[in-house]
Amino acid sequence: MENYLILLIFHMIGDFYLQTTKVARCKNAAKGELCGECQKCKNNIWFNGEYLRMHSVLYIVPFLVLYFVAGWKSATGAIAILLATHILIDATACYFNKKMKQTVVFIIDQMLHMGVLCVILHIFGFNCDAGRYYEALKIVFLSLALIMPCSIMINKLIQDIYPNSNETGMFDVGSMIGVMERILTVVFACLGNFSAIAIIITIKTWARTNDLKETEFRNKYLLGTLTSLVLALLIFIIYNEL
């Protein structure tokens, strides 16, 4: 299991932490006010090949570690498959982002990527002998999963339900509050003090008392907060099952 966990950590680093908001937006040929004078994305294209290739190359960077823990042929074969399948899956996701809800596409996209990792592990049978570091790997997985993947999914969900909402970045105040909220949720869950999670909601509600008078903001607030808590608890459950 530790070998798949390592591949999953590499996947999250490459797919989320090495992909900037600009690259994510431009590879989808998403035009808007943030594009400025850029005219690279035409009306009839559903992905921008330049940014898709850029993201795919950056995605495989963490997997280069495989050259140190596996044979040259195995590492090269695995990375070649990862690069090819990532371009294919992301290009398909870019197409369906314009046809379906982004949240659904995001979930299917991630499931396909994780499926590819399973196939690669089965074909090449990597053995990193990292059993002694398994608990540390679990903590790294937990930390990575709580931050960017959750923030991106919440943003996509809000954009799907409220298309006119402004796109928020990773370092937006609301996103950072959400990250801290999920971290505290997991900490309280690890301590078995689930009732303390109510403190998080109470503090957020108190701070937003005046804003909550507006119906649309109240709905977005509840949607974002509850989704954030659910994702944090799901990740905590996965962490315990690893």
Sequence and secondary structure as in RCSB ss.txt:
>XXXX:A:sequence
MENYLILLIFHMIGDFYLQTTKVARCKNAAKGELCGECQKCKNNIWFNGEYLRMHSVLYIVPFLVLYFVAGWKSA
TGAIAILLATHILIDATACYFNKKMKQTVVFIIDQMLHMGVLCVILHIFGFNCDAGRYYEALKIVFLSLALIMPC
SIMINKLIQDIYPNSNETGMFDVGSMIGVMERILTVVFACLGNFSAIAIIITIKTWARTNDLKETEFRNKYLLGT
LTSLVLALLIFIIYNEL
>XXXX:A:secstr
 HHHHHHHHHHHIIIIITS HHHHHHHTT  SGGGTT   S TT SS HHHHHHHHHHHTTGGGGHHHHS HHHH
HHHHHHHHHHHHHHHHHHHHHHTTS HHHHHHHHHHHHHHHHHHHHHHH      GGGHHHHHHHHHHHHHTHHH
HHHHHHHHHHH TTS    TTSHHHHHHHHHHHHHHHHHHTT GGGHHHHHHHHHHHTTTGGGSHHHHHHHHHHH
HHHHHHHHHHHHHHHH 
